[in-house]
Amino acid sequence: MLQNVGFPGLMMILVVVLIIFGPSKLPELGRAVGRTLHEFKSSAKELVSDSKEEPTENKS
């Protein structure tokens, strides 16, 4: 999805975000996005590790 955006597209997104939220809200918005990504990655790692730890049943 983001592979075709390119630099001009990213600049336009940044300008729109600046207009909508203003420069004073950008650090807060960045922290919120960072926390969300961190929580998502942690949850994904937990799900993967939980599925690997479950013993497989042998039907013999």
N, C-alpha and C positions, 0 to 999 in steps of 0.2 A: 504494500500500500504506500509506504513512504519512500519507496525506491525511486519513484518517478517525480518526486517533489522538486528536488534540486535546490540550489542556493537561492534563486529569486523567490521561489515558493516559500521557503523558510523565512526569508526576510519579510514577505507579505504577512505571514502568520504572526511574526513578532510585532509588526506594526499594528495589526488588528488587536492583539493582546494588550499592547501598550495603550491603545485608544480605549479599550473596554475597561481595563482594570486600573490604569494609571500607574505611574512609576513607583508610587509609594507602596502599592500592594504586590508588586512583582516578587520581592524577597519572600513574603509570606506564601504566595502562590507556589513559588519554587520549592520551598520547604514542604508544603503539603503534597506536592507531586512526588518529591523524593521519598517522603515517608510512605506514601501509597505504594510506590514501586518496591521499596524495601519490604513492606509487609507482604506484598504479592509474591516476591521471590522467596521469602521465608516460608510462606504457606505452600508454595509449589515444591520446595525442597522437602518439607515435612511429608507431603503426600507421596513423593517419590520414595523417600526413605521408608515410610510406613508400608508401601506396597512391596518393597524389597524384603522387609523383615518378616512378612507373613509367610509361615511355612506352607509349602505346597503339599497337598494330599496325594499320596500314592495309592492308586486304585489297583491293588493286586490281589 
